[in-house]
Amino acid sequence: MLPIGYQITLRRLEKGWTQEALAQKAGIPQPNLSNIEKGKQDLTVSTLRKIGYALGICLSEFFAEEEVRDSPKLSRRAVEKIAGAVVKGKGPFTQEERRIADWLADVLPEREERIPVKKMHQSWIELKRRFSSAQIHTLYERIREIKRIS
């Protein structure tokens, strides 16, 4: 399960809303929403209820386990190619493999250069649309392993 603040951010971005827009709809101060999304501020049940109502979701959705869905199969070879592309930036790819590698590179916590938060969240949304958490975890672990031995 993703942290509540991160879930709020992703759901807000899926709707194309700014923090200011969600804060206004939820009736909470924008700086508080910013801190909640960053995990710097705890939130009360009543605040979470307000945010959920503004987003059009019920409170329980923040705590529900990820639904199992049919995700595309990632062969071992595809995992290796994509992870290698993220770490080394080269290799023979399909257009889809290149896009996946770019999305993964955008969301890696140990990125060397800073990217806009909105781009990072959009990349995360694309990954979550296509793959299960287990598949994303497998790709991430392979990237870490390649970095470690390089």
DSSP file (Angstrom, degrees, kcal/mol; ACC not computed):
  #  RESIDUE AA STRUCTURE BP1 BP2  ACC     N-H-->O    O-->H-N    N-H-->O    O-->H-N    TCO  KAPPA ALPHA  PHI   PSI    X-CA   Y-CA   Z-CA
    1    1 A M              0   0    0      0, 0.0    64,-0.1     0, 0.0     3,-0.1   0.000 360.0 360.0 360.0 133.3    0.0    0.0    0.0
    2    2 A L        -     0   0    0      1,-0.1     5,-0.1     2,-0.1     0, 0.0  -0.444 360.0 -89.0 -74.6 150.9    1.3    3.4   -0.9
    3    3 A P     >  -     0   0    0      0, 0.0     4,-2.3     0, 0.0     3,-0.2  -0.291  37.8-117.4 -57.4 147.4    1.6    6.1    1.8
    4    4 A I  H  > S+     0   0    0      1,-0.2     4,-2.5     2,-0.2     5,-0.2   0.891 113.4  53.3 -56.2 -44.6   -1.6    8.2    2.1
    5    5 A G  H  > S+     0   0    0      1,-0.2     4,-2.2     2,-0.2    -1,-0.2   0.898 109.9  47.8 -59.7 -41.1    0.1   11.4    1.1
    6    6 A Y  H  > S+     0   0    0     -3,-0.2     4,-2.6     2,-0.2    -1,-0.2   0.887 110.1  52.6 -67.6 -39.1    1.5    9.8   -2.1
    7    7 A Q  H  X S+     0   0    0     -4,-2.3     4,-2.6     2,-0.2     5,-0.2   0.910 108.7  50.6 -61.8 -41.5   -2.0    8.4   -2.9
    8    8 A I  H  X S+     0   0    0     -4,-2.5     4,-2.5     2,-0.2    -2,-0.2   0.937 110.7  49.3 -61.7 -46.2   -3.5   11.8   -2.6
    9    9 A T  H  X S+     0   0    0     -4,-2.2     4,-2.7     1,-0.2    -2,-0.2   0.938 112.5  47.0 -58.3 -48.7   -0.9   13.3   -4.9
   10   10 A L  H  X S+     0   0    0     -4,-2.6     4,-2.4     1,-0.2    -1,-0.2   0.912 113.5  47.4 -62.8 -43.1   -1.4   10.6   -7.5
   11   11 A R  H  X S+     0   0    0     -4,-2.6     4,-1.2     2,-0.2    -1,-0.2   0.878 112.1  50.8 -67.0 -36.3   -5.2   10.9   -7.4
   12   12 A R  H  <>S+     0   0    0     -4,-2.5     5,-2.2    -5,-0.2     4,-0.5   0.931 112.0  46.7 -64.3 -45.6   -5.0   14.7   -7.6
   13   13 A L  H ><5S+     0   0    0     -4,-2.7     3,-1.0     1,-0.2    -2,-0.2   0.860 105.1  60.0 -66.4 -35.4   -2.7   14.5  -10.6
   14   14 A E  H 3<5S+     0   0    0     -4,-2.4    -1,-0.2     1,-0.3    -2,-0.2   0.851 108.0  46.2 -59.0 -33.0   -4.9   11.9  -12.3
   15   15 A K  T 3<5S-     0   0    0     -4,-1.2    -1,-0.3    -3,-0.4    -2,-0.2   0.563 115.1-120.6 -84.4  -9.3   -7.7   14.6  -12.2
   16   16 A G  T < 5 +     0   0    0     -3,-1.0     2,-0.3    -4,-0.5    -3,-0.2   0.754  62.5 147.0  77.0  24.0   -5.3   17.2  -13.5
   17   17 A W      < -     0   0    0     -5,-2.2    -1,-0.2    -6,-0.1     2,-0.1  -0.641  44.3-132.1 -95.3 150.1   -5.8   19.4  -10.4
   18   18 A T     >  -     0   0    0     -2,-0.3     4,-2.1     1,-0.1     5,-0.2  -0.447  32.0-107.0 -83.3 168.2   -3.2   21.6   -8.7
   19   19 A Q  H  > S+     0   0    0      1,-0.2     4,-3.0     2,-0.2     5,-0.2   0.907 122.6  55.8 -61.3 -40.5   -2.7   21.5   -4.9
   20   20 A E  H  > S+     0   0    0      1,-0.2     4,-2.2     2,-0.2    -1,-0.2   0.909 106.8  49.2 -59.0 -43.3   -4.5   24.8   -4.7
   21   21 A A  H  > S+     0   0    0      2,-0.2     4,-2.4     1,-0.2    -1,-0.2   0.932 114.3  43.9 -64.6 -45.9   -7.6   23.4   -6.5
   22   22 A L  H  X S+     0   0    0     -4,-2.1     4,-2.6     2,-0.2     5,-0.2   0.922 112.7  52.4 -65.8 -42.6   -7.8   20.3   -4.3
   23   23 A A  H  X>S+     0   0    0     -4,-3.0     5,-2.2     1,-0.2     4,-1.3   0.910 111.2  47.4 -59.3 -41.8   -7.2   22.3   -1.1
   24   24 A Q  H  <5S+     0   0    0     -4,-2.2     3,-0.2    -5,-0.2    -1,-0.2   0.931 112.9  47.6 -65.6 -45.3  -10.0   24.7   -2.1
   25   25 A K  H  <5S+     0   0    0     -4,-2.4    -2,-0.2     1,-0.2    -1,-0.2   0.854 117.4  43.3 -63.8 -35.0  -12.4   21.8   -2.9
   26   26 A A  H  <5S-     0   0    0     -4,-2.6    -1,-0.2    -5,-0.2    -2,-0.2   0.629 108.5-124.6 -86.7 -14.3  -11.5   20.1    0.4
   27   27 A G  T  <5 +     0   0    0     -4,-1.3    -3,-0.2     1,-0.3    -4,-0.1   0.853  69.0 120.5  73.8  34.9  -11.7   23.3    2.4
   28   28 A I  S   <S-     0   0    0     -5,-2.2    -1,-0.3    -6,-0.2    -2,-0.2  -0.913  71.9 -90.7-126.0 156.6   -8.2   22.9    3.8
   29   29 A P     >  -     0   0    0      0, 0.0     4,-1.9     0, 0.0     3,-0.4  -0.409  30.8-129.8 -66.5 140.0   -5.2   25.3    3.6
   30   30 A Q  H  > S+     0   0    0      1,-0.2     4,-2.6     2,-0.2     5,-0.2   0.877 106.6  56.3 -59.5 -41.5   -2.9   24.6    0.6
   31   31 A P  H  > S+     0   0    0      0, 0.0     4,-2.1     0, 0.0    -1,-0.2   0.879 107.2  50.7 -60.5 -34.3    0.3   24.5    2.7
   32   32 A N  H  > S+     0   0    0     -3,-0.4     4,-2.5     2,-0.2    -2,-0.2   0.928 109.9  49.3 -65.7 -44.2   -1.3   21.8    4.9
   33   33 A L  H  X S+     0   0    0     -4,-1.9     4,-2.8     1,-0.2     5,-0.2   0.915 109.6  52.7 -60.6 -42.6   -2.1   19.7    1.8
   34   34 A S  H  X S+     0   0    0     -4,-2.6     4,-1.8     1,-0.2    -1,-0.2   0.930 111.2  45.8 -58.2 -46.9    1.4   20.2    0.5
   35   35 A N  H  X>S+     0   0    0     -4,-2.1     5,-2.4     2,-0.2     6,-1.2   0.865 111.9  51.8 -66.0 -36.4    2.8   18.9    3.8
   36   36 A I  H ><5S+     0   0    0     -4,-2.5     3,-1.1     4,-0.2    -2,-0.2   0.937 109.7  49.2 -64.4 -46.7    0.4   16.0    3.8
   37   37 A E  H 3<5S+     0   0    0     -4,-2.8    -2,-0.2     1,-0.3    -1,-0.2   0.859 112.1  48.5 -62.1 -35.6    1.3   15.0    0.3
   38   38 A K  H 3<5S-     0   0    0     -4,-1.8    -1,-0.3    -5,-0.2    -2,-0.2   0.554 114.1-117.8 -80.6  -8.1    5.0   15.1    1.2
   39   39 A G  T <<5S+     0   0    0     -3,-1.1    -3,-0.2    -4,-0.6    -2,-0.1   0.655  84.3 117.1  79.2  15.9    4.4   13.0    4.4
   40   40 A K  S   <S+     0   0    0     -5,-2.4     2,-0.4    -6,-0.2    -4,-0.2   0.575  70.6  46.4 -90.5 -10.8    5.6   15.9    6.6
   41   41 A Q  S    S-     0   0    0     -6,-1.2    -2,-0.2    -9,-0.1    -1,-0.2  -0.996  76.3-134.3-136.7 131.5    2.3   16.3    8.3
   42   42 A D        -     0   0    0     -2,-0.4     2,-0.4    -3,-0.1    -6,-0.1  -0.429  25.7-143.8 -73.5 157.2   -0.1   13.7    9.8
   43   43 A L        -     0   0    0     -2,-0.1     2,-0.1    -7,-0.1    -1,-0.0  -0.940   5.5-124.7-127.2 151.8   -3.7   14.1    9.0
   44   44 A T     >  -     0   0    0     -2,-0.4     4,-2.5     1,-0.1     5,-0.2  -0.404  29.8-110.0 -84.5 165.5   -6.9   13.5   10.9
   45   45 A V  H  > S+     0   0    0      1,-0.2     4,-2.6     2,-0.2     5,-0.2   0.893 120.0  54.1 -61.6 -39.3   -9.7   11.3    9.8
   46   46 A S  H  > S+     0   0    0      2,-0.2     4,-2.1     1,-0.2    -1,-0.2   0.887 109.3  47.4 -65.8 -37.0  -11.9   14.3    9.2
   47   47 A T  H  > S+     0   0    0      2,-0.2     4,-2.4     1,-0.2    -2,-0.2   0.919 112.3  49.3 -68.3 -42.5   -9.2   15.9    7.0
   48   48 A L  H  X S+     0   0    0     -4,-2.5     4,-3.0     1,-0.2    -2,-0.2   0.893 109.8  52.7 -61.9 -38.7   -8.8   12.7    5.1
   49   49 A R  H  X S+     0   0    0     -4,-2.6     4,-2.7     2,-0.2    -1,-0.2   0.920 109.2  49.2 -61.9 -44.1  -12.6   12.5    4.7
   50   50 A K  H  X S+     0   0    0     -4,-2.1     4,-2.3     2,-0.2    -2,-0.2   0.918 113.5  46.0 -61.3 -44.4  -12.7   16.0    3.3
   51   51 A I  H  X S+     0   0    0     -4,-2.4     4,-2.2     2,-0.2    -2,-0.2   0.927 113.1  49.7 -65.5 -44.8   -9.9   15.2    0.8
   52   52 A G  H  X>S+     0   0    0     -4,-3.0     5,-2.9     1,-0.2     4,-1.0   0.912 110.9  49.6 -59.7 -43.5  -11.6   11.9   -0.2
   53   53 A Y  H ><5S+     0   0    0     -4,-2.7     3,-0.6     1,-0.2    -1,-0.2   0.918 110.6  50.0 -62.0 -43.6  -14.9   13.7   -0.7
   54   54 A A  H 3<5S+     0   0    0     -4,-2.3    -1,-0.2     1,-0.2    -2,-0.2   0.867 113.7  45.9 -62.9 -36.3  -13.2   16.3   -2.9
   55   55 A L  H 3<5S-     0   0    0     -4,-2.2    -1,-0.2     2,-0.2    -2,-0.2   0.587 115.2-117.4 -82.2 -10.4  -11.5   13.6   -4.9
   56   56 A G  T <<5S+     0   0    0     -4,-1.0     2,-0.3    -3,-0.6    -3,-0.2   0.808  75.2 115.2  79.2  30.4  -14.8   11.6   -5.2
   57   57 A I      < -     0   0    0     -5,-2.9    -1,-0.3    -6,-0.1     2,-0.2  -0.932  64.0-115.5-130.0 155.3  -13.5    8.5   -3.3
   58   58 A C    >   -     0   0    0     -2,-0.3     3,-1.6    -3,-0.1     4,-0.4  -0.538  31.1-110.2 -88.2 158.6  -14.5    6.9   -0.1
   59   59 A L  G >  S+     0   0    0      1,-0.3     3,-1.6    -2,-0.2     4,-0.4   0.834 112.7  63.8 -54.6 -39.0  -12.1    6.7    2.9
   60   60 A S  G >> S+     0   0    0      1,-0.3     3,-1.3     2,-0.2     4,-0.8   0.754  88.0  70.6 -63.4 -23.9  -11.7    2.9    2.6
   61   61 A E  G <4 S+     0   0    0     -3,-1.6     3,-0.3     1,-0.3    -1,-0.3   0.784  90.6  60.5 -65.1 -25.3  -10.0    3.3   -0.8
   62   62 A F  G <4 S+     0   0    0     -3,-1.6    -1,-0.3    -4,-0.4    -2,-0.2   0.732 113.6  36.5 -70.8 -20.4   -7.0    4.8    0.8
   63   63 A F  T <4 S+     0   0    0     -3,-1.3    -2,-0.2    -4,-0.4    -1,-0.2   0.407  90.3 114.5-113.1  -0.5   -6.5    1.6    2.8
   64   64 A A     <  -     0   0    0     -4,-0.8     2,-0.1    -3,-0.3     3,-0.1  -0.436  69.4-113.3 -73.6 144.3   -7.6   -1.0    0.2
   65   65 A E        -     0   0    0      1,-0.1    -1,-0.1    -2,-0.1    -2,-0.1  -0.404  46.1 -84.6 -70.6 154.2   -5.0   -3.4   -1.1
   66   66 A E        -     0   0    0      1,-0.1     2,-0.2    -2,-0.1    -1,-0.1  -0.349  47.5-116.2 -61.3 135.3   -4.1   -3.1   -4.7
   67   67 A E        -     0   0    0     -3,-0.1     2,-0.5     1,-0.1    -1,-0.1  -0.492  25.9-117.6 -73.3 143.9   -6.5   -5.0   -7.0
   68   68 A V        +     0   0    0     -2,-0.2     2,-0.3    64,-0.1    -1,-0.1  -0.699  44.1 171.5 -82.2 128.5   -5.0   -7.9   -8.9
   69   69 A R        -     0   0    0     -2,-0.5     2,-1.0    -3,-0.0    63,-0.1  -0.891  43.7 -89.5-134.4 164.1   -5.3   -7.2  -12.6
   70   70 A D        -     0   0    0     -2,-0.3     3,-0.0    61,-0.1    -2,-0.0  -0.658  50.5-175.3 -76.6 108.0   -4.0   -8.7  -15.8
   71   71 A S        -     0   0    0     -2,-1.0    60,-0.2     1,-0.1    59,-0.1  -0.733  34.6 -93.6-100.8 152.9   -0.7   -7.1  -16.4
   72   72 A P        -     0   0    0      0, 0.0     2,-0.3     0, 0.0    -1,-0.1  -0.369  48.2-107.2 -62.1 145.7    1.4   -7.6  -19.4
   73   73 A K        -     0   0    0     58,-0.1     2,-0.6    -3,-0.0    -3,-0.0  -0.551  26.4-152.0 -76.1 137.1    4.0  -10.3  -18.9
   74   74 A L        -     0   0    0     -2,-0.3    -1,-0.0    -3,-0.1     2,-0.0  -0.945  12.4-147.1-110.3 113.3    7.5   -9.2  -18.5
   75   75 A S     >  -     0   0    0     -2,-0.6     4,-2.4     1,-0.1     5,-0.2  -0.314  27.0-109.7 -71.9 162.3   10.0  -11.8  -19.7
   76   76 A R  H  > S+     0   0    0      1,-0.2     4,-2.4     2,-0.2     5,-0.2   0.890 121.8  53.4 -58.2 -39.5   13.4  -12.0  -18.0
   77   77 A R  H  > S+     0   0    0      2,-0.2     4,-2.6     1,-0.2    -1,-0.2   0.912 108.1  48.8 -63.6 -43.2   14.9  -10.7  -21.2
   78   78 A A  H  > S+     0   0    0      2,-0.2     4,-2.7     1,-0.2     5,-0.2   0.904 110.3  51.5 -64.1 -40.7   12.6   -7.6  -21.2
   79   79 A V  H  X S+     0   0    0     -4,-2.4     4,-2.8     1,-0.2     5,-0.3   0.931 111.8  47.4 -60.3 -45.6   13.4   -7.0  -17.5
   80   80 A E  H  X S+     0   0    0     -4,-2.4     4,-2.6     2,-0.2    -2,-0.2   0.919 113.5  47.3 -62.4 -44.9   17.1   -7.1  -18.3
   81   81 A K  H  X S+     0   0    0     -4,-2.6     4,-2.1     2,-0.2    -2,-0.2   0.928 115.3  44.9 -63.3 -45.2   16.8   -4.8  -21.3
   82   82 A I  H  X S+     0   0    0     -4,-2.7     4,-2.0     2,-0.2    -2,-0.2   0.932 115.2  46.7 -67.1 -45.9   14.7   -2.3  -19.5
   83   83 A A  H  X S+     0   0    0     -4,-2.8     4,-2.2    -5,-0.2     5,-0.2   0.907 112.8  50.4 -63.3 -41.1   16.9   -2.3  -16.3
   84   84 A G  H  X>S+     0   0    0     -4,-2.6     4,-3.2    -5,-0.3     5,-0.7   0.879 108.3  53.3 -62.5 -37.6   20.0   -2.0  -18.5
   85   85 A A  H  X5S+     0   0    0     -4,-2.1     4,-1.2     3,-0.2    -1,-0.2   0.889 109.2  48.7 -64.8 -39.2   18.5    0.9  -20.3
   86   86 A V  H  <5S+     0   0    0     -4,-2.0    -2,-0.2     2,-0.2    -1,-0.2   0.926 121.4  34.2 -66.2 -44.2   17.8    2.8  -17.1
   87   87 A V  H  <5S+     0   0    0     -4,-2.2    -2,-0.2    -5,-0.1    -3,-0.2   0.929 135.0  21.8 -78.9 -47.2   21.3    2.2  -15.7
   88   88 A K  H  <5S-     0   0    0     -4,-3.2    -3,-0.2    -5,-0.2    -2,-0.2   0.631  89.6-137.0-101.4 -16.6   23.4    2.4  -18.9
   89   89 A G     << +     0   0    0     -4,-1.2     2,-0.3    -5,-0.7    -4,-0.2   0.679  69.9  83.8  70.7  17.9   21.1    4.4  -21.2
   90   90 A K        +     0   0    0     -6,-0.5    -1,-0.2     2,-0.1    -2,-0.2  -0.939  41.0  93.2-146.1 168.9   21.7    2.2  -24.2
   91   91 A G  S    S-     0   0    0     -2,-0.3     2,-0.6    -3,-0.1   -10,-0.0  -0.553  74.7 -58.3 131.8 165.3   20.8   -1.0  -25.9
   92   92 A P        +     0   0    0      0, 0.0     2,-0.3     0, 0.0    -7,-0.1  -0.689  66.0 170.5 -80.1 121.4   18.4   -2.3  -28.5
   93   93 A F        -     0   0    0     -2,-0.6     2,-0.2    -8,-0.0    -2,-0.1  -0.901  36.6-126.4-130.2 155.9   14.8   -1.5  -27.5
   94   94 A T     >  -     0   0    0     -2,-0.3     4,-2.0     1,-0.1     5,-0.2  -0.567  43.0-106.2 -83.2 165.5   11.3   -1.4  -28.7
   95   95 A Q  H  > S+     0   0    0     -2,-0.2     4,-2.1     1,-0.2     5,-0.1   0.894 122.2  52.0 -60.9 -39.2    9.6    1.9  -28.4
   96   96 A E  H  > S+     0   0    0      1,-0.2     4,-2.5     2,-0.2    -1,-0.2   0.910 107.6  50.8 -65.0 -42.9    7.5    0.5  -25.5
   97   97 A E  H  > S+     0   0    0      1,-0.2     4,-2.4     2,-0.2    -1,-0.2   0.885 109.7  51.2 -62.6 -37.9   10.6   -0.7  -23.6
   98   98 A R  H  X S+     0   0    0     -4,-2.0     4,-2.4     2,-0.2    -1,-0.2   0.909 110.1  49.2 -64.7 -42.5   12.2    2.7  -24.0
   99   99 A R  H  X S+     0   0    0     -4,-2.1     4,-2.5     2,-0.2    -2,-0.2   0.921 111.3  49.2 -63.2 -43.7    9.1    4.4  -22.6
  100  100 A I  H  X S+     0   0    0     -4,-2.5     4,-2.6     1,-0.2    -2,-0.2   0.924 111.1  50.0 -61.2 -44.6    9.1    2.0  -19.6
  101  101 A A  H  X S+     0   0    0     -4,-2.4     4,-2.5     1,-0.2    -1,-0.2   0.903 110.7  50.0 -60.9 -41.4   12.8    2.7  -19.0
  102  102 A D  H  X S+     0   0    0     -4,-2.4     4,-1.9     2,-0.2    -2,-0.2   0.917 110.8  48.8 -63.8 -43.5   12.2    6.4  -19.1
  103  103 A W  H  X S+     0   0    0     -4,-2.5     4,-1.3     2,-0.2    -2,-0.2   0.924 112.2  48.8 -62.2 -44.5    9.2    6.2  -16.6
  104  104 A L  H >X S+     0   0    0     -4,-2.6     4,-1.0     1,-0.2     3,-0.5   0.924 109.5  51.8 -61.9 -44.1   11.3    4.1  -14.3
  105  105 A A  H 3< S+     0   0    0     -4,-2.5     3,-0.4     1,-0.2    -1,-0.2   0.866 106.8  55.7 -60.5 -35.4   14.2    6.5  -14.4
  106  106 A D  H 3< S+     0   0    0     -4,-1.9    -1,-0.2     1,-0.2    -2,-0.2   0.829 112.0  41.2 -66.4 -31.7   11.8    9.3  -13.6
  107  107 A V  H << S+     0   0    0     -4,-1.3    -1,-0.2    -3,-0.5    -2,-0.2   0.480  80.7 120.4 -99.9  -2.2   10.6    7.7  -10.4
  108  108 A L    ><  -     0   0    0     -4,-1.0     3,-1.1    -3,-0.4    -3,-0.0  -0.437  58.5-143.6 -64.4 130.3   13.9    6.3   -9.0
  109  109 A P  T 3  S+     0   0    0      0, 0.0    -1,-0.2     0, 0.0    -4,-0.0   0.770  95.3  55.6 -67.8 -24.2   14.5    7.9   -5.6
  110  110 A E  T 3  S+     0   0    0      0, 0.0    -2,-0.1     0, 0.0    -3,-0.0  -0.018  74.6 151.7-101.7  32.9   18.2    8.1   -6.1
  111  111 A R    <   -     0   0    0     -3,-1.1    -5,-0.0     1,-0.1     4,-0.0  -0.289  42.3-143.7 -59.0 144.4   18.2   10.1   -9.3
  112  112 A E  S    S+     0   0    0      2,-0.0     2,-0.3     1,-0.0    -1,-0.1   0.913  83.0  44.6 -78.1 -44.1   21.2   12.3   -9.9
  113  113 A E  S    S-     0   0    0      1,-0.0     2,-0.3    -3,-0.0    -2,-0.0  -0.721  89.3-113.1-102.1 154.2   19.3   15.2  -11.5
  114  114 A R        -     0   0    0     -2,-0.3    -2,-0.0    -3,-0.0    -1,-0.0  -0.610  29.9-168.5 -83.9 140.8   16.1   16.7  -10.3
  115  115 A I        -     0   0    0     -2,-0.3     5,-0.0    -9,-0.1    -4,-0.0  -0.895  37.7 -83.0-122.0 158.0   13.0   16.4  -12.4
  116  116 A P     >  -     0   0    0      0, 0.0     4,-2.1     0, 0.0     3,-0.3  -0.331  34.5-129.9 -60.1 139.3    9.7   18.2  -12.0
  117  117 A V  H  > S+     0   0    0      1,-0.2     4,-2.6     2,-0.2     5,-0.2   0.880 107.7  57.2 -57.6 -40.2    7.5   16.5   -9.4
  118  118 A K  H  > S+     0   0    0      1,-0.2     4,-2.4     2,-0.2    -1,-0.2   0.905 106.6  48.4 -60.5 -41.7    4.6   16.5  -11.9
  119  119 A K  H  > S+     0   0    0     -3,-0.3     4,-2.3     2,-0.2    -1,-0.2   0.908 110.4  52.1 -64.5 -41.3    6.6   14.5  -14.4
  120  120 A M  H  X S+     0   0    0     -4,-2.1     4,-2.1     1,-0.2    -2,-0.2   0.924 111.9  45.7 -60.1 -45.0    7.6   12.1  -11.8
  121  121 A H  H  X S+     0   0    0     -4,-2.6     4,-2.5     2,-0.2    -1,-0.2   0.878 110.4  52.9 -68.9 -37.1    4.0   11.5  -10.7
  122  122 A Q  H  X S+     0   0    0     -4,-2.4     4,-2.1    -5,-0.2    -1,-0.2   0.901 109.5  49.8 -63.7 -39.0    2.9   11.2  -14.3
  123  123 A S  H  X S+     0   0    0     -4,-2.3     4,-2.4     2,-0.2    -2,-0.2   0.909 110.0  50.8 -64.4 -41.4    5.5    8.5  -14.9
  124  124 A W  H  X S+     0   0    0     -4,-2.1     4,-2.8     1,-0.2     5,-0.2   0.915 108.6  51.8 -62.3 -42.6    4.4    6.7  -11.7
  125  125 A I  H  X S+     0   0    0     -4,-2.5     4,-1.9     1,-0.2    -1,-0.2   0.916 109.6  49.8 -60.1 -43.7    0.8    6.8  -12.9
  126  126 A E  H  X S+     0   0    0     -4,-2.1     4,-1.3     2,-0.2    -1,-0.2   0.912 112.0  47.7 -63.0 -42.7    1.8    5.3  -16.3
  127  127 A L  H  X S+     0   0    0     -4,-2.4     4,-2.7     1,-0.2     3,-0.4   0.933 112.1  49.4 -62.9 -45.3    3.8    2.5  -14.6
  128  128 A K  H  < S+     0   0    0     -4,-2.8    -1,-0.2     1,-0.2    -2,-0.2   0.805 107.6  55.6 -66.5 -28.9    0.9    1.7  -12.2
  129  129 A R  H  < S+     0   0    0     -4,-1.9    -1,-0.2    -5,-0.2    -2,-0.2   0.853 118.9  31.7 -68.3 -33.6   -1.6    1.6  -15.1
  130  130 A R  H  < S+     0   0    0     -4,-1.3     2,-0.3    -3,-0.4    -2,-0.2   0.766 119.3  39.1 -97.4 -28.8    0.5   -1.0  -16.9
  131  131 A F  S  < S-     0   0    0     -4,-2.7    -1,-0.1    -5,-0.2     2,-0.1  -0.877  72.1-115.8-130.7 155.5    2.1   -3.1  -14.3
  132  132 A S     >  -     0   0    0     -2,-0.3     4,-2.2     1,-0.1     5,-0.2  -0.371  38.9-106.8 -76.9 165.0    1.4   -4.7  -10.9
  133  133 A S  H  > S+     0   0    0      1,-0.2     4,-2.6     2,-0.2     5,-0.2   0.875 121.4  56.2 -59.9 -37.3    3.4   -3.5   -7.8
  134  134 A A  H  > S+     0   0    0      2,-0.2     4,-2.3     1,-0.2    -1,-0.2   0.899 107.3  47.8 -64.1 -40.6    5.3   -6.8   -7.9
  135  135 A Q  H  > S+     0   0    0      2,-0.2     4,-2.3     1,-0.2    -1,-0.2   0.913 112.5  48.3 -66.9 -41.8    6.4   -6.2  -11.5
  136  136 A I  H  X S+     0   0    0     -4,-2.2     4,-2.6     1,-0.2    -2,-0.2   0.908 111.3  51.6 -63.9 -40.6    7.5   -2.7  -10.7
  137  137 A H  H  X S+     0   0    0     -4,-2.6     4,-2.8     2,-0.2     5,-0.2   0.911 108.0  51.9 -62.0 -43.0    9.4   -4.0   -7.7
  138  138 A T  H  X S+     0   0    0     -4,-2.3     4,-2.1     2,-0.2    -2,-0.2   0.929 111.6  46.4 -59.5 -46.7   11.1   -6.6   -9.8
  139  139 A L  H  X S+     0   0    0     -4,-2.3     4,-2.2     1,-0.2    -2,-0.2   0.929 113.1  49.5 -61.3 -45.6   12.3   -4.0  -12.3
  140  140 A Y  H  X S+     0   0    0     -4,-2.6     4,-2.3     1,-0.2    -2,-0.2   0.914 110.8  49.2 -61.6 -44.4   13.4   -1.7   -9.5
  141  141 A E  H  X S+     0   0    0     -4,-2.8     4,-2.2     1,-0.2    -1,-0.2   0.881 110.5  50.7 -64.7 -37.8   15.4   -4.5   -7.8
  142  142 A R  H  X S+     0   0    0     -4,-2.1     4,-2.4    -5,-0.2    -1,-0.2   0.894 109.2  51.4 -67.1 -38.1   17.1   -5.4  -11.1
  143  143 A I  H  X S+     0   0    0     -4,-2.2     4,-2.4     2,-0.2    -2,-0.2   0.930 110.4  49.0 -61.7 -45.7   18.1   -1.8  -11.6
  144  144 A R  H  X S+     0   0    0     -4,-2.3     4,-2.1     1,-0.2    -2,-0.2   0.891 111.1  50.4 -61.2 -40.2   19.6   -1.6   -8.1
  145  145 A E  H  X S+     0   0    0     -4,-2.2     4,-2.0     2,-0.2    -1,-0.2   0.915 110.2  48.4 -66.0 -43.5   21.5   -4.8   -8.7
  146  146 A I  H  X S+     0   0    0     -4,-2.4     4,-1.2     1,-0.2    -2,-0.2   0.912 112.3  49.7 -63.9 -41.6   23.0   -3.6  -12.0
  147  147 A K  H  < S+     0   0    0     -4,-2.4    -1,-0.2     1,-0.2     3,-0.2   0.896 109.4  52.8 -62.1 -39.8   24.0   -0.3  -10.4
  148  148 A R  H  < S+     0   0    0     -4,-2.1    -2,-0.2     1,-0.2    -1,-0.2   0.899 114.2  39.7 -65.2 -41.5   25.6   -2.2   -7.6
  149  149 A I  H  <        0   0    0     -4,-2.0    -1,-0.2     1,-0.2    -2,-0.2   0.574 360.0 360.0 -87.4  -8.6   27.8   -4.4   -9.8
  150  150 A S     <        0   0    0     -4,-1.2    -1,-0.2    -3,-0.2    -2,-0.2   0.482 360.0 360.0 -81.5 360.0   28.6   -1.7  -12.3
